[in-house]
Amino acid sequence: MSSIEVFQDLPLEEVMGDRFGRYSKYIIQDRALPDARDGLKPVQRRILYAMHTEGNTHDKPFRKSAKTVGNVIGNYHPHGDSSVYEAMVRMSQDWKARHMLIEMHGNNGSVDGDPPAAMRYTEARLSTIAAEMLRDIGKKTVEFVPNFDDQDMEPTVLPARFPNLLVNGSTGISAGYATDIPPHALDEVLNAVLMRLDKPNTTVDELMTVIKGPDFPTGGIIQGVDGIKKAYETGRGKIIVRAQAVVEPIKGGKEQIVITELPYDVNKANLVKKIDEQRVDKRLEGIAEIRDESDRTGLRIVIELKKDIPGQGILQYLFKTTDLQIAYNFNMIAIHNRRPTMMTLPLLLDAYIAHQKEVVTNRSIYDLQKAKDRSHIVDGLIKALSILDEVIATIRASNDKKDAKQNLQAKFDFTEIQAEAIVSLQLYRLTNTDITELRKEQDELNKIIAKLEGILQSEAKLIRVIKQELQDIKKRFTEPRRSKIEQEIEEIKITLDVLVPSEEVVVTVTKDGYIKRTSTRSHAASNGQDCAMKDSDYLLYEATLNTQHHLLLFTNRGNYIYQPVHELPDIRWKELGQHISSIVPTGEDEAIIAVYGFATFEQPNTYILTATKDGQIKRSPLVDYVVTRYSKPIKTMNVKAGDTLIYAALVTDAVELMLTTDTAYAIRFPIEELPVTGVKTGGVKGITLKEGEALVGVNVLQPDETQYVVIVTQRGAVKKMNVAEVEMANRAKRGLKILTELKANPHRIVAIVQATDKEQVVIETEKGMQEVLDVQALTRADRHSNGSFKVDVATDGPISHVQIAKKEPADAKES
């Protein structure tokens, strides 16, 4: 007969939801989160209990870790051996636990993140303080449940004679919950428990007079008392933990930073590597050498600085950029009443106190029963000794032990327990002195019974017992506080001159986007000539700047790139620069149109003026262009689709603007007409354009000065004109014609540049031909003139580029 198979047709999401729900409940309750009463996760509790039952305690020799791990897996925790051994190792690491619960011989890892030796090599035993976690576990103080295979019993919680969760802290990630409870100083936590016992409704402020804050095993400086208070009140809060570091002078006028304590859970080797990488990458120029001088006496990292570099500034920078300073976020979740709960400090203390009351009550019930049982036997022995001869006679007249017991019960009214004790009595105990000893024992037992009954009947007596035991723990195990607590979080101030040595460099940017900084020595060696670039390329920007200055590079997409000079690639004058896209990721057709260098952005009444091909213009305060994150281009003007940014310049609020279209309409107006707007806005209309027209030139003019512009047309005509030819008007008008419109082959402006008599106009064509015109030699033409032809575009090719250059001195030409 074949068995009947039953298939269930269930929706996948229902099955998944149910299974994941069960899994989550298991992870939360029985794996990743600590119990609020003893502060242990199940694996930790099972390790401690297994070691205790095996007698692997602090007063016995060390025992192979593998033996304990096998025992834990075989009897209590049916999981992988590595997870059990890792939990065991963590409880033995003095840089992780404030009071280690396990002592280990052999390599148990290191603060550098080295792995521990395999469990077959290491030996372990319970520490002295771990005995207090397990004290009285045999007196029915805590609930026991069957283990996974019902062959044994295991405790659901340990008696925990001290508040382990606060003292050693806990960290864990489960399904939907994570916990981060920092370690604390034992004496402070015990004082808080004692205060709470005296006054059950103490406030967090009152508790913080004794429990100052976390106390990390690695020491360090904790900043932010407000964050500690918030965490104690709500379960969540943030503090800053920074290394203990001093700046010491050394010979040769140099300084060194000596670090003796690190923030909690920071890997020392990784930290040293990261600081050294900053030195190698030249992000931090002031460090000469970094050494890890830690040994068995303690931690010591030495950062030796170069001459005349201030240690304090470098230290501030390292606090900001490395794990010498970290943020610690409290997230005090623990299992309370079998469910994950966000614990406040009072709730943690109350959970522990309630547990202790239960433990001491259960222990007292157990001890009372034991005392009463013994008292009953002692009563019987005293009675037997007073009628000894009759008792002996009765026993001798009996057939066997069972008969003797029954005869004693029937003849003298002994209970079965008393009769058993009498027949088991050894003959030497029948000496004369024993009756006095028994009476003395009976008195002692009566005192114990009275005391235990008192504890069970009076809450005040129960609390007194708990207090005495806590005072005893405090006296035996208190250690000085390791972490220093500071009221405020110190703001890290970094000055650029600390990080970047002041150095004059020549910065160049080409039209094709090649950028570099060159030492003044390399520039001088080439006499500023022959800057490496491709044939069709030309210099867009060349200036001597300091490494502490900054560049703003504007692109045709309406973006700007913020670039500190010291982060530019250091390349020789005669070598090609690095393309901007390898420093900052730019768009495919994105090209640089203007570059400006700044010593500071704090310049009053100074603005960035931008303009687009479609005639939109705007100005924004220079100070708005400072950013701290500059790994990608940043929006400077909201350029519409199909439009491009053609102009960007630095202006003050006392200038005039002249806008010119390719069809030779020009408009001149004071800059006050242009409102000041934010960096990401789209701007306003500068000049009215018709279909197919484009803005080609923006000129920034000084009022009340005679100024000339040189106009170059697509036909190769050049004209010098006084800007006064264009009358002042309002923004967004059509403007005046500055060339005469021809019916056949009209002139279209390709460039309009400001120039003085001390300058030259350089016109380049697409075929690489160059025409250099002396501005002084050009005759001034009026508004209606179309200028004179200077470039043969038919032969040399269309005009590709017009720029202004300083006139070379006559003697330079001759040489």
C-alpha positions in Angstrom: 0.0 0.0 0.0 1.6 3.3 -1.1 1.7 6.2 1.3 -0.6 9.1 0.5 1.2 12.3 -0.4 -0.4 15.6 0.6 0.4 18.7 -1.4 -0.4 22.1 -0.2 -1.0 24.9 -2.7 0.3 28.0 -0.9 1.3 31.4 -2.2 5.1 31.9 -2.2 5.0 35.2 -0.3 3.0 33.5 2.5 5.5 30.7 2.8 8.5 33.1 2.6 6.9 35.5 5.1 6.2 32.7 7.6 9.6 31.1 7.3 11.5 34.4 7.5 9.4 35.4 10.4 10.4 32.3 12.3 14.0 32.7 11.3 14.0 36.3 12.4 12.5 35.5 15.8 15.2 32.9 16.3 18.0 35.3 15.3 16.7 38.0 17.6 15.9 36.0 20.7 18.5 33.2 20.5 21.6 34.5 18.6 22.5 38.1 18.1 21.1 40.2 20.9 22.1 40.1 24.6 19.8 39.5 27.5 19.1 42.6 29.6 19.7 40.6 32.8 23.1 39.0 32.4 24.2 40.9 29.2 25.0 37.7 27.4 24.1 36.2 24.1 23.1 32.5 24.1 26.5 31.3 22.7 28.4 33.3 25.4 26.1 32.0 28.2 26.6 28.4 27.0 30.4 28.7 26.8 30.5 30.1 30.4 28.1 27.4 31.7 29.9 24.6 29.9 33.3 25.7 31.4 31.7 26.0 34.8 30.2 22.5 34.8 33.5 21.1 33.6 35.3 22.7 36.5 37.4 24.8 34.0 37.5 27.7 36.6 40.0 30.4 37.6 41.4 28.3 40.5 42.2 25.3 38.2 44.8 24.9 35.5 44.2 26.1 31.9 42.5 23.6 29.5 42.7 23.3 25.7 40.2 25.6 24.0 39.2 22.8 21.5 38.0 20.7 24.5 35.7 23.4 25.6 34.5 24.2 22.1 33.7 20.5 21.5 31.9 20.3 24.8 29.8 23.5 24.0 28.9 22.2 20.5 28.1 18.6 21.8 25.9 19.6 24.7 24.4 23.1 24.3 25.1 24.9 21.0 24.7 22.8 17.8 26.5 25.3 15.5 29.8 25.7 13.8 33.0 25.4 15.9 34.4 28.7 14.5 31.5 30.7 15.8 31.8 29.2 19.3 35.6 29.7 19.3 35.3 33.3 18.0 32.8 34.2 20.8 35.2 32.6 23.3 38.2 34.5 22.0 36.3 37.8 22.1 35.5 37.3 25.8 39.2 36.9 26.4 40.4 40.1 24.5 41.3 42.9 26.9 40.9 45.5 24.2 37.3 44.4 23.5 36.0 43.5 27.0 36.3 45.9 30.0 36.5 42.9 32.3 37.4 39.7 30.5 35.2 36.7 31.4 37.7 34.2 30.0 41.5 34.0 30.5 43.4 32.6 27.5 46.9 31.4 27.1 48.4 31.7 23.6 47.7 34.0 20.7 44.1 35.3 21.1 44.4 37.9 18.3 45.6 41.5 18.6 44.5 45.1 18.3 46.0 45.0 14.8 43.3 42.7 13.7 45.5 39.6 13.6 43.5 36.3 13.9 43.9 34.2 17.0 45.8 30.9 16.9 43.6 27.8 16.1 41.7 26.4 19.1 44.0 23.4 19.2 46.9 25.6 20.3 45.3 27.9 22.8 44.2 27.2 26.4 41.5 28.8 28.4 39.7 29.0 31.7 37.1 31.2 33.4 38.3 34.4 34.9 37.8 35.3 38.5 35.0 37.8 37.7 33.3 35.1 35.6 32.8 33.0 38.7 30.6 35.9 39.9 28.4 35.5 36.8 27.9 31.9 37.7 27.8 32.0 41.5 24.9 30.1 43.1 23.8 28.7 39.7 23.4 25.3 41.4 20.9 26.7 43.9 17.9 26.8 41.5 18.4 30.6 41.2 17.7 30.7 37.5 15.4 28.8 35.2 16.8 25.7 33.4 15.4 24.3 30.2 16.2 21.1 28.3 19.1 21.4 25.8 18.7 20.9 22.0 18.6 17.0 22.3 16.8 16.8 25.7 19.8 15.0 27.2 20.8 17.8 29.6 19.6 21.0 31.1 20.9 24.5 30.5 20.2 27.9 32.1 18.1 30.5 30.3 20.1 33.2 32.1 23.0 33.4 34.5 22.7 34.7 38.1 25.1 37.5 37.2 26.3 39.0 40.4 27.3 42.2 38.6 25.6 44.2 35.7 27.6 42.6 32.9 25.6 44.3 30.1 26.7 47.8 31.1 30.2 46.7 32.3 31.2 44.8 29.2 28.8 46.3 26.7 27.6 44.4 23.6 27.4 44.7 19.9 25.3 42.6 17.5 23.3 42.6 14.3 20.2 40.5 14.0 17.2 40.6 11.6 15.8 44.1 11.8 17.6 45.0 14.9 21.2 46.0 15.8 22.7 46.8 19.2 25.6 48.9 20.4 26.0 49.2 24.1 29.4 50.5 25.2 31.4 49.2 28.2 31.4 51.1 31.5 33.5 51.3 34.6 32.4 48.6 37.1 32.4 50.8 40.2 30.3 53.5 38.5 27.7 51.0 37.3 27.5 49.4 40.8 27.1 52.8 42.3 24.3 53.5 39.9 22.6 50.2 40.9 23.0 51.0 44.6 21.5 54.5 44.0 18.6 53.0 42.1 18.0 50.5 45.0 17.9 53.3 47.5 15.7 55.5 45.3 13.8 53.5 42.6 12.7 56.7 40.7 16.1 58.3 40.3 16.5 60.5 37.2 19.2 60.1 34.5 20.7 63.4 35.8 21.0 61.9 39.3 22.4 58.6 37.9 25.0 60.6 35.9 26.5 62.0 39.1 27.9 58.4 39.6 27.9 56.9 36.2 29.9 59.4 34.2 29.6 57.7 30.8 31.2 54.8 28.9 34.7 53.5 29.9 36.4 51.8 27.0 39.0 49.2 27.6 41.3 51.0 25.1 40.9 54.3 27.0 40.8 57.4 24.7 38.9 60.6 25.2 35.1 60.7 25.1 33.5 64.0 24.0 29.9 65.1 24.3 28.2 64.7 27.6 24.9 65.7 26.0 25.1 62.7 23.7 25.7 60.4 26.7 22.7 61.9 28.5 20.5 61.5 25.4 21.6 57.8 25.1 20.9 57.1 28.8 17.4 58.8 28.4 16.3 57.3 25.1 18.7 54.4 24.2 20.2 56.3 21.3 22.9 58.9 21.3 26.2 59.9 19.6 29.5 60.6 21.2 32.9 61.3 19.8 35.9 59.1 20.8 39.3 60.3 20.0 42.8 59.0 20.6 45.0 60.1 23.4 47.8 62.0 21.6 50.5 64.5 22.6 52.8 66.7 20.5 56.4 66.5 21.7 59.4 68.5 20.6 62.4 66.5 19.3 65.9 67.5 18.2 66.5 69.6 15.1 63.6 71.9 15.7 61.1 69.2 14.8 58.0 67.9 16.5 56.4 64.4 16.8 52.9 63.2 17.6 52.8 60.4 20.1 49.6 58.3 20.3 49.2 56.1 23.4 45.5 55.2 23.3 43.2 54.6 20.4 39.4 54.9 20.1 37.4 51.7 20.8 37.4 49.0 18.2 39.9 50.8 15.9 42.3 48.5 14.1 45.8 49.9 14.8 47.6 48.4 11.8 44.9 49.8 9.4 45.1 53.2 11.1 48.9 53.3 10.8 48.6 52.2 7.1 46.0 54.9 6.3 48.1 57.7 7.9 51.2 56.5 6.0 49.2 56.4 2.7 48.4 60.1 3.2 52.1 60.7 3.5 53.0 58.6 0.4 50.1 60.2 -1.7 51.4 63.6 -0.7 47.9 64.5 0.6 49.7 65.4 3.9 53.1 66.9 3.2 54.2 67.5 6.8 54.8 63.9 7.9 58.4 62.6 7.7 57.8 59.1 9.1 55.3 57.1 11.0 56.4 54.2 13.4 54.4 51.7 15.4 56.5 51.4 18.6 53.9 49.4 20.6 55.3 46.6 22.7 54.3 44.5 25.7 54.3 47.7 27.9 51.6 49.3 25.9 50.5 51.0 22.7 52.7 53.8 21.1 52.4 55.2 17.6 54.9 57.9 16.7 54.3 60.3 13.8 57.5 62.3 13.2 57.1 65.6 11.4 59.2 67.5 9.0 61.0 70.6 10.2 58.9 73.7 11.1 55.6 71.8 10.6 53.3 72.4 13.6 52.2 69.1 15.2 48.9 70.4 16.5 47.6 71.3 13.0 48.6 67.9 11.6 47.0 66.2 14.6 43.7 68.1 14.0 43.8 67.0 10.3 44.4 63.4 11.3 41.5 63.6 13.8 39.2 64.7 10.9 40.4 62.3 8.2 41.4 59.1 10.0 40.1 56.8 12.8 42.1 58.7 15.4 38.7 60.1 16.0 35.5 58.2 15.5 31.8 58.7 16.3 30.3 56.1 18.6 26.5 55.7 18.3 24.6 54.2 21.2 21.8 51.8 20.2 20.9 50.1 23.4 18.7 47.2 22.3 18.6 44.1 24.5 16.2 41.2 25.0 13.9 42.3 27.9 10.9 40.0 28.7 11.7 37.8 25.7 11.5 40.6 23.2 13.9 43.2 21.8 13.6 46.5 23.6 15.2 49.9 23.3 16.8 50.2 26.8 17.3 53.4 28.7 19.8 53.5 31.6 17.0 53.4 34.3 15.4 50.4 32.4 18.7 48.6 32.2 19.3 49.1 35.9 15.8 48.0 36.8 16.0 44.9 34.6 19.2 43.9 36.5 17.7 44.8 39.9 14.6 42.7 39.2 16.8 39.8 38.1 18.9 40.1 41.3 15.8 40.1 43.5 14.6 37.0 41.8 18.0 35.3 42.1 18.5 36.1 45.8 14.8 35.1 46.5 15.3 31.7 44.7 18.6 31.2 46.4 17.1 32.0 49.8 14.2 29.5 49.2 16.8 26.9 48.3 19.0 27.5 51.3 16.0 27.7 53.6 14.8 24.3 52.4 18.3 22.8 52.9 18.6 24.3 56.4 15.2 23.0 57.4 16.0 19.6 56.1 19.3 19.5 58.0 17.6 20.9 61.1 15.0 18.1 61.0 17.9 15.5 60.9 19.8 17.2 63.7 16.6 17.2 65.8 16.4 13.4 65.3 20.1 12.9 66.1 19.8 14.9 69.3 16.7 12.9 70.4 18.4 9.6 69.5 21.5 10.5 71.6 19.4 11.3 74.6 17.9 7.8 74.5 20.9 6.1 73.0 20.8 2.8 74.8 17.2 2.2 73.9 17.9 3.1 70.3 20.9 0.7 70.1 18.9 -2.0 71.6 16.1 -1.5 69.1 18.6 -1.6 66.2 20.3 -4.7 67.5 16.9 -6.5 67.8 16.1 -5.7 64.2 16.6 -8.1 61.3 18.1 -5.6 58.7 18.4 -1.9 57.9 14.9 -1.6 56.6 13.5 -3.4 59.7 15.6 -1.2 62.0 14.2 2.0 60.4 10.6 0.8 60.7 11.1 -0.2 64.4 12.7 3.3 65.2 9.8 5.0 63.5 7.2 2.9 65.3 8.8 3.0 68.8 10.2 6.5 69.1 8.2 8.5 66.5 11.2 9.3 64.3 10.4 10.2 60.7 11.8 8.1 57.9 14.5 10.8 57.2 15.6 10.9 60.8 15.6 7.1 61.1 17.8 6.9 58.0 20.2 9.4 59.5 20.3 7.4 62.8 21.0 3.9 61.2 23.7 5.5 59.0 25.5 7.0 62.0 29.0 5.9 62.5 29.9 4.5 65.9 32.6 7.1 66.7 29.9 9.8 66.5 28.4 8.3 69.7 31.0 10.0 71.9 30.0 12.4 74.7 31.0 15.5 72.9 28.7 15.1 69.9 25.6 16.2 71.6 27.1 19.6 72.3 28.2 19.9 68.6 24.8 18.9 67.4 23.2 21.5 69.8 25.6 24.1 68.5 24.7 23.2 64.9 21.0 23.4 65.7 21.5 26.9 67.0 23.4 27.9 63.9 20.6 26.4 61.7 17.9 28.2 63.6 19.7 31.5 63.0 20.1 30.8 59.3 16.4 29.8 59.0 15.3 33.0 60.8 17.6 35.1 58.6 16.4 33.4 55.3 12.8 33.7 56.4 13.4 37.4 57.1 14.8 37.9 53.6 11.8 36.2 52.0 9.3 38.1 54.1 10.9 41.6 53.9 11.8 43.5 50.7 14.1 45.8 52.7 16.2 42.8 54.0 16.3 41.4 50.5 17.7 44.7 49.1 20.2 44.8 52.0 21.5 41.4 50.9 21.8 42.5 47.3 23.6 45.7 48.3 26.1 43.8 50.5 26.9 41.5 47.6 27.4 44.4 45.2 29.6 46.2 47.7 31.7 43.0 47.9 32.1 42.8 44.1 33.0 46.5 44.0 35.7 46.0 46.6 37.2 43.1 44.9 37.1 44.0 41.2 37.1 47.8 40.9 39.7 49.2 38.4 40.5 52.9 37.7 38.6 54.5 34.8 40.5 54.4 31.5 38.5 56.8 29.3 38.5 60.5 30.0 35.2 62.3 29.5 35.1 65.9 28.2 31.9 68.0 28.3 31.9 69.4 24.7 32.7 68.0 21.3 35.7 69.9 20.1 35.3 71.4 16.7 38.2 70.4 14.4 39.7 73.5 12.8 42.0 72.7 9.9 44.0 75.5 8.3 45.3 74.8 4.8 48.8 76.0 5.5 49.2 73.1 7.9 48.5 70.5 5.2 49.9 72.2 2.2 53.4 73.8 2.3 53.2 77.2 0.7 54.9 77.1 -2.7 54.7 79.2 -5.8 53.7 77.2 -8.9 52.7 78.0 -12.5 49.3 76.6 -13.3 48.2 76.1 -16.9 45.0 74.9 -18.5 44.5 74.4 -22.2 41.4 74.7 -24.3 41.3 70.9 -24.7 41.3 70.4 -21.0 44.9 69.5 -20.1 45.8 70.9 -16.7 49.0 70.9 -14.6 51.0 72.7 -12.0 54.7 73.3 -12.7 57.4 74.3 -10.3 58.7 77.8 -11.0 62.1 76.2 -11.5 60.9 74.0 -14.4 59.1 77.0 -15.8 62.1 79.3 -15.6 64.4 76.6 -17.1 62.3 76.8 -20.3 61.9 80.6 -20.0 58.2 80.1 -20.1 58.4 79.0 -23.7 57.3 75.7 -25.4 54.6 74.6 -23.0 53.8 71.1 -24.1 50.4 70.8 -25.8 48.8 69.3 -28.9 49.0 71.1 -32.2 45.4 72.3 -32.4 45.4 73.2 -28.7 46.2 76.5 -27.0 46.5 77.9 -23.5 43.3 79.0 -21.9 44.9 80.0 -18.6 48.4 80.5 -17.3 49.2 82.1 -13.9 51.6 81.9 -11.0 49.6 80.7 -8.0 50.3 79.4 -4.5 49.7 75.8 -3.6 47.3 77.1 -1.0 45.1 78.8 -3.6 42.1 77.4 -5.5 40.9 77.2 -9.1 37.4 77.5 -10.5 37.1 76.0 -14.0 33.9 76.7 -15.9 32.5 74.4 -18.6 30.1 74.8 -21.5 27.5 72.6 -19.8 26.9 75.3 -17.1 29.1 73.5 -14.5 32.1 74.5 -12.6 35.0 72.4 -11.2 36.4 73.4 -7.8 40.1 72.4 -7.6 42.6 73.2 -4.9 46.0 74.0 -6.6 47.9 71.6 -4.3 45.8 68.7 -5.6 46.7 69.4 -9.3 49.2 67.0 -10.9 52.8 68.2 -10.5 54.2 67.9 -14.1 57.2 69.5 -15.8 56.7 72.5 -18.1 57.7 70.6 -21.3 55.4 67.7 -20.6 51.7 67.4 -21.4 49.4 68.0 -18.5 46.8 65.6 -17.2 43.3 65.7 -18.8 40.7 67.2 -16.4 38.4 64.2 -16.9 41.0 62.0 -15.1 40.8 64.3 -12.1 37.0 65.0 -12.1 34.6 63.0 -14.3 33.3 65.4 -16.9 30.6 64.9 -19.6 31.4 63.6 -23.1 31.1 66.9 -24.9 32.0 69.0 -21.8 34.7 71.6 -22.5 36.4 74.2 -20.3 35.6 77.8 -21.4 37.2 79.8 -18.5 39.5 79.4 -15.5 40.1 81.6 -12.5 42.5 81.3 -9.5 41.8 82.6 -6.0 43.7 83.1 -2.9 40.5 83.4 -1.0 36.8 83.3 -1.7 36.0 85.9 1.0 36.0 88.9 -1.3 33.2 91.4 -0.6 31.2 92.7 -3.6 32.8 90.1 -5.9 30.7 88.0 -8.2 30.9 85.3 -10.8 29.2 86.5 -14.0 28.1 83.8 -16.5 26.3 84.0 -19.9 24.9 81.5 -22.4 24.7 81.4 -26.2 20.9 82.1 -26.0 21.5 85.4 -24.2 20.8 84.3 -20.6 23.1 86.0 -18.0 23.4 85.9 -14.2 25.8 86.8 -11.4 26.3 85.0 -8.1 28.5 85.8 -5.0 32.0 84.4 -5.2 31.7 83.2 -1.6 28.9 80.8 -2.7 31.4 78.8 -4.8 33.3 77.3 -1.9 32.6 73.6 -1.5 34.0 70.8 0.7 33.1 68.0 -1.7 34.4 68.5 -5.2 34.8 65.1 -6.7 32.4 65.9 -9.6 31.4 69.1 -11.6 29.0 71.4 -9.7 26.1 73.3 -11.3 26.9 77.0 -11.7 24.0 77.9 -14.1 20.9 76.1 -15.0 21.5 75.9 -18.8 18.5 74.8 -20.9 18.7 72.0 -23.4 20.3 73.2 -26.7 21.9 76.1 -25.0 25.6 76.4 -23.9 27.6 78.4 -21.5 29.9 80.7 -23.5 31.3 83.1 -20.8 32.3 83.2 -17.1 34.2 86.0 -15.4 34.9 87.6 -12.1 33.2 91.0 -11.6 32.7 93.6 -9.0 29.5 95.6 -8.5 31.0 98.8 -10.1 31.3 97.7 -13.7 29.3 97.9 -17.0 28.5 95.0 -19.3 28.4 95.0 -23.0 26.7 92.1 -24.8 27.2 91.5 -28.5 25.4 89.0 -30.8 26.9 87.3 -33.9 24.6 89.5 -36.0 26.4 92.6 -34.6 23.7 93.9 -32.2 25.3 95.3 -29.0 23.8 96.5 -25.7 25.6 98.2 -22.8 24.2 98.5 -19.3 25.4 98.9 -15.7 25.7 95.6 -13.7 23.2 96.8 -11.1 20.5 95.8 -13.7 21.5 92.2 -13.2 20.1 90.8 -9.9 22.3 88.7 -7.6 21.0 85.1 -7.5 22.1 81.7 -6.2 24.6 79.4 -7.8 22.1 76.9 -9.3 19.7 79.4 -10.9 19.1 79.9 -14.6 19.8 83.6 -14.9 17.8 86.3 -16.7 17.6 87.6 -20.2 20.6 89.8 -21.1 19.8 90.7 -24.7 16.8 90.1 -27.0 17.7 87.6 -29.7 15.8 86.6 -32.9 15.6 83.1 -34.2 19.0 81.8 -35.3 21.0 84.5 -33.5 23.5 83.9 -30.7 25.3 85.8 -28.1 29.1 85.7 -29.0 30.7 88.3 -26.7 30.5 89.6 -23.2 32.7 92.5 -22.2 33.2 93.8 -18.7 33.9 97.5 -18.8 35.1 100.1 -16.4 32.8 103.2 -16.3 34.2 106.6 -17.2 37.3 105.2 -19.0 38.1 105.2 -22.7 38.1 101.5 -23.7 38.3 99.8 -27.1 37.0 96.5 -28.4 38.4 94.6 -31.4 35.8 93.0 -33.5 36.7 90.0 -35.7 34.2 88.7 -38.4 33.9 85.4 -40.1 35.1 87.0 -43.4 38.4 88.0 -41.8 37.5 91.6 -41.2 38.9 93.4 -38.1 37.7 96.6 -36.6 38.8 98.6 -33.5 35.9 100.5 -31.9 35.4 102.7 -28.8 32.8 101.2 -26.5 31.3 104.7 -26.1 29.8 104.1 -29.6 27.2 101.9 -27.9 25.0 104.1 -25.7 24.0 103.0 -22.2 20.6 101.3 -22.1 18.6 98.9 -20.1 19.1 95.1 -20.0 17.1 92.7 -22.2 16.8 95.2 -25.2 17.5 94.5 -28.8 20.6 96.8 -28.8 22.4 98.8 -31.5 24.0 97.6 -34.7 27.8 97.8 -34.6 28.4 96.7 -38.2 26.6 97.6 -41.4 24.4 94.7 -42.6 25.3 93.8 -46.1 22.7 92.1 -48.3 25.2 89.7 -49.9 27.5 87.8 -47.6 27.0 89.8 -44.5 29.6 90.0 -41.7 29.0 87.8 -38.7 31.0 88.4 -35.5 33.2 85.5 -34.3 34.9 87.4 -31.5 34.8 90.7 -29.7 37.7 91.3 -27.3 38.8 94.2 -25.2 42.2 95.4 -26.0 44.7 98.3 -25.2 47.4 99.8 -27.2 50.0 97.8 -25.3 48.5 94.5 -26.6 48.2 92.4 -29.7 45.3 90.5 -31.2 46.3 87.0 -32.2 43.9 85.4 -34.8 44.3 81.7 -35.6 42.6 79.8 -38.4 41.6 76.2 -38.6 44.6 75.5 -40.9 46.9 76.6 -38.1 47.8 80.0 -39.7 48.3 82.8 -37.3 47.8 86.6 -37.8 49.2 88.9 -35.1 47.9 92.5 -35.2 49.2 95.4 -33.1 46.2 97.1 -31.5 47.9 100.5 -31.5 48.3 100.2 -35.3 44.6 99.5 -35.9 42.7 102.6 -36.9 39.7 103.4 -34.8 36.4 102.9 -36.7 32.9 104.1 -35.9 29.9 102.0 -35.2 28.8 101.7 -38.8 32.1 100.6 -40.3 32.8 96.9 -41.1 36.5 97.3 -40.5 39.2 96.2 -42.9 40.1 92.7 -44.1 43.2 91.3 -42.2 42.8 87.5 -42.7 42.4 85.6 -46.0 39.9 83.0 -44.9 39.6 81.6 -48.4 43.3 80.6 -48.3 44.0 80.1 -44.6 40.7 78.6 -43.5 37.9 79.8 -41.2 38.9 81.6 -38.0 39.0 79.2 -35.1 40.3 81.3 -32.2 41.0 85.0 -31.2 43.0 86.0 -28.2 44.8 89.0 -26.7 48.5 88.8 -26.0 50.9 91.3 -24.4 53.1 93.1 -27.0 56.6 91.7 -27.0 59.4 94.2 -26.2 61.4 95.3 -29.3 64.7 93.9 -27.9 63.1 90.5 -27.3 62.1 90.4 -31.0 65.6 91.2 -32.2 67.2 88.6 -30.0 
